[in-house]
Amino acid sequence: MTGWAEAQKHLAGGVNSPVRAFKAVGGDPVIVKRAKGAYLYDTSGKRYLDFCLSWGAILLGHAHPKTVKAITAQAKNGTSFGTATDTETALAREIKKAFPGMDKIRFTSSGTEAVMSALRLARGVTRKNRVVKFEGGYHGHADSLLVKAGSGLATLGLSNSAGVPEDFARLTTVLPYNDIEAARVYFKKCGQETACVILEPIAANMGVVPAKPEFLAELRRLTQDAGALLIFDEVITGYRLTYGGAQHLYKIKPDITILGKIIGGGLPVGAFGASGQIMDHLAPNGPVYQAGTLSGNPLSMAAGLSVLSGLSLNFYRELNQKMASFLKEARRILKKRGRAVNIQEAGSMFTLFFTGRKIENFKDVCASDTKAFKTFFHRMLRAGVYLPPSAFEASFLCQAHSQKELEHFLRILYST
Ligand SMILES: *Cc1c(COP(=O)(O)O)cnc(C)c1O
């Protein structure tokens, strides 16, 4: 009584998160039994070189000995106390080394929860209600941010998930990514009603689309002038790009930073942080309520610490160099094969867009060839390479990807 047919009998849609169901690429999803280093192993024992890496949450490699040891040691001492612990303080201190702007931190059990709480905090601090997000930006599944990225609808604030009241969606404005003029027009009209602007400083949930530096700089200026908060959702980028995240790369200081994924070492986690002055609005010090039975869970904190404590600018330099030479070779192959594929990257994440043009926003993304991606995805899968099962996701490298493994990918790329 195992497998995909059985999963569909007992789990909604057979999964616990929609993209896992392979709807975007067709076919039955891979059912994974275990993972080690850069590889996933399915229930039949077939091995896949993993470029999804739990959607970017794995940085060193699967089942890294340091992380396994940390989790095992913690499990022996108990898995949840519902009290303050020194482990959560230790992880917060570790994060502050890389993100000095996060003077005070609060941990949650998922990125979604951190985003939801950060929005409530921004609204509580500013006593304003309107929030701004960008087309193609994903911030988890909180009501206020599940708002359609479609042009005409966006301005009407129509939601694209059933079950999100229009009244919530009306308070969210969706603007085009990398469009400075649209942001200026919005702020002129609604700046004074705006609690916050939230964005991925390098978008990774519509495929990898870096923000233009002048776009981020203008958002910083506009929010500051209007008394709105700027929130960087660095759940993916935080520990993926470099030590200190996108805010370090772009040299822009957001008011609130959101982290997740890598900081839990592969266990459930989220975090948000800001200046003490902003964070003091949270309960128990302030009036903005936020809580969680398993928040700061000792297993997640220990796993996170096992990963973060070994990181440095040097670690990222090495990983990113490996990525750069890998992509250089991939581009050479694609050019030789005459394929209209544009690879966009940042740090150790990349997306193959099946289009000849540069991608700057969600509209560009939508113009790429999803059918070509589907074919490509399944060829790679048959050859033992697991990519995220959607054309508009980021793929990732981890420390465990060795030269040999990257060459395997390139050989298959050459033959497709
Ligand atoms: C994954 C992700 C989230 C949501 O995190 P969950 O842990 O899945 O709830 C939020 N923002 C960004 C940018 C993400 O990539």
The ligand as an SDF file (V2000), in Angstrom:
LIG
                    3D

 15 15  0  0  0  0  0  0  0  0999 V2000
    9.5820   29.2820    0.1760 C   0  0  0  0  0  0  0  0  0  0  0  0
    9.3110   30.7400    0.2880 C   0  0  0  0  0  0  0  0  0  0  0  0
    8.4190   31.2530    1.2260 C   0  0  0  0  0  0  0  0  0  0  0  0
    7.5480   30.3840    2.0760 C   0  0  0  0  0  0  0  0  0  0  0  0
    8.2440   29.5730    2.9480 O   0  0  0  0  0  0  0  0  0  0  0  0
    7.5460   28.2380    3.4930 P   0  0  0  0  0  0  0  0  0  0  0  0
    8.5020   27.7000    4.4910 O   0  0  0  0  0  0  0  0  0  0  0  0
    7.3350   27.3630    2.2870 O   0  0  0  0  0  0  0  0  0  0  0  0
    6.2410   28.6270    4.0950 O   0  0  0  0  0  0  0  0  0  0  0  0
    8.3160   32.6240    1.3560 C   0  0  0  0  0  0  0  0  0  0  0  0
    9.0390   33.4540    0.5780 N   0  0  0  0  0  0  0  0  0  0  0  0
    9.9030   32.9950   -0.3410 C   0  0  0  0  0  0  0  0  0  0  0  0
   10.7040   33.9660   -1.1380 C   0  0  0  0  0  0  0  0  0  0  0  0
   10.0470   31.6220   -0.5340 C   0  0  0  0  0  0  0  0  0  0  0  0
   10.8730   31.1760   -1.4860 O   0  0  0  0  0  0  0  0  0  0  0  0
  1  2  1  0
  2  3  1  0
  2 14  2  0
  3  4  1  0
  3 10  2  0
  4  5  1  0
  5  6  1  0
  6  7  2  0
  6  8  1  0
  6  9  1  0
 10 11  1  0
 11 12  2  0
 12 13  1  0
 12 14  1  0
 14 15  1  0
M  END
$$$$
